[in-house]
Amino acid sequence: MAIATTTMGKPSWQDVARTAQQHRDASIARVEPAIPEVPSDLPLDVTGLPKDLLSSQEVQITQATAEELVASIASGRLSSIAVTEAFLRRAGLAQRLANCITELLPERARARAKALDEYFKGHKKQVGPLHGLPISVKEHIGMKDLGLNAGFVSWWDKEGVDDAHILKILWNAGCVFYARTTQPQTLMHLETSSNLYGATVNPFNRNLTSGGSSGGEGALIGLRGSCLGIGTDIGGSIRSPAANCGVYGFRPTSYRLPIDGWSATMMGSEHIVPVIGPLSTSLEGIKMFMKTIIAAKPWLVEPSVLPFPWKDPESSPGRTGNRKLKIGVMWDDQVVRPHPPVTRALKEVVQKLEGIPGVDIVNWKPYDHDEAWAIIASLYFCDGAKEETDAIDESGEPWRPLSRFIIKENPYVKPHAVRDVWHWTAKREEYRRAYAKVWNETATGIDENGELEGLVDVILCPVGPGAAPLLDNAKYWGYTSQWNVLDYPALAFPVSKVDPVVDVVDETYKPMNEKDDFNHKLYDPAKYSGAPISLQLVGRRYDDEKANGAAPTVIDALEYIKEEIGLPFAEYV
């Protein structure tokens, strides 16, 4: 990855970006057969093009879910090499449609897939639970001897000294790594835009954002160039792209999954803990990912990971003889009102759930969500964003609009003395206690053991203040960052699509504040046409999954809801 230098001896940021894109394009060119050309005049919705440009077998393979592919490979109906080559082709095509790839790994992936097939043939068994399954990876999750730039031009020449811990676990489980995906400058956007690769766009409407910061994963999976990928989340960076691109995305509670081996600024900061998590075309893919990682007992290598085994439910919530699933519905956060499509989707889901005997629906009153933003925004950049600023300015690359927004235009970004950090951390803990009290007050009584009965199990709420916005406009984080400051597990899932005929502007609405006014003015039904609409389920801290029907939580709750009401209500690809 040699870079041409200027006459002064140091490459310009444009030179570095050109080299990055040439490296990406060369990796795609090595895919065989060659990636088909796409029309010069692309439609806004490009999700249907892969069906026209790939073979019927490639389409069938790449539109299968992770669990279907694992079963097909285990039965011998499909080989790992056939599956890997199909996903390499569709991922290369996805790059041309949505700009979501930093590099493909065709040689590594083919060699791995062939080795897995030979093992299966010789031993008549799988290497592990993910045998032969291709998995895509967000670029800043380290891979040995490959680039690790985290969206900064000045970091282009950094390389991974080893594979990230989570990748080693997935490798031992039998997966194939074949694609690395885009991320934004600073990693702190709810979009994916960098000077190395430009903007990653939404495959359902190319004028809109794919979300961020795991937007490369969102777009790739939305286009079915991957069925299961790895993202990271400190303020919504898994759930935003999952929601924008109509797939599933899970932010687990902190310290549930290993994070050693990724690249970012402010490494070691624990004020707001980032997490790794999955994005997938299926809910079962999310569950498969989580179970595989936790079954490997990552806490034995990475002591910060909590030693909690995965707990499959013994019985499902809402079933005959079990307690009801109690859902608190948060219609808005009383700071920014969601756009009409989001409210419609929420109403449709609630109306269907109200007809299910095993479900109780109550309204959730948000508690001081504006204060939650003040806390988390104050704790994001305790050095006054010096590391981000230095990493951007070192190369001379320009500041992207959303980098300016989250750092230079953010009134909470300032260098903190130690006492300031203590102050805001204490505020965080105070807020967490207050929110726990609000949750506890949803109880309807106390049982014979003195424990609260009738508590809300999960919160059903928007993932954002609208469907995917126009590029450079994702400026309200509150619907996702809220659960980061509380460290609650949250699972984004697809529901429907924007319909301009139905989802009209509410001309009578009076915005509550400046943020609400900005969001309200963004909405134009025609501009959002066809965009996925998603919602999220939120559980209490470490209620990612539960062992019994007495306390259903995020993943098992969504399994039950999907089965009962037939989610999603729209076809995506």
Buried (B, 14 or more C-beta within 10 A) or exposed (E): BEBEEEEEEEBBBBBBBBBBBEBBBEBBEBBEEEBBEBEEEBEBBBBEBBBEBBEEEBBEBBBBBBBBBBEBBBEEEBBBBBBBBBBBBBBBBBBBBBBBBBBBBBEBBBBBBBBBBEBBEEEEEBBBBBBBBBBBBBBBBBBEEBBBBBBBBBBBBBBBEEBBBBBBBBBEBBBBBBBBBBBBBBBBBBBBBBBBBBBBBBBBBBBBBBBBBBBBBBBBBBBBBBBBBBBBBBBBBBBBBBBBBBBBBBBBBBBBBBBBBBBBBBEEBEBBBBBBBBBBBBBBBBBBBBBBBBBBEBBEEBEEBBEBEBBEBEBBBBBEEBBBBBBBBBBBBBBBBBBBBBBBBBEBBBEBBEEBEBBBBEEBEBBBBBBBBBBBBBBBBBBEBEBBBEBBEEBBBEBBBBBEBBBEEBEBBEEBEEEBBEEBBEBBEEBBEEBEEBBEEBBEEEEEEEEBEBBBBBBBBBBBBBBBBBBBBBBBBBBBBBBBBBBBBBBBBBBBBBBBEEBEEEEEEEBBEEBBBBBBEBBEBEBBBBBBBBBBBBBBBBBBBBEBBEBBBBBBBBBBBEEBBEBBBBEBB
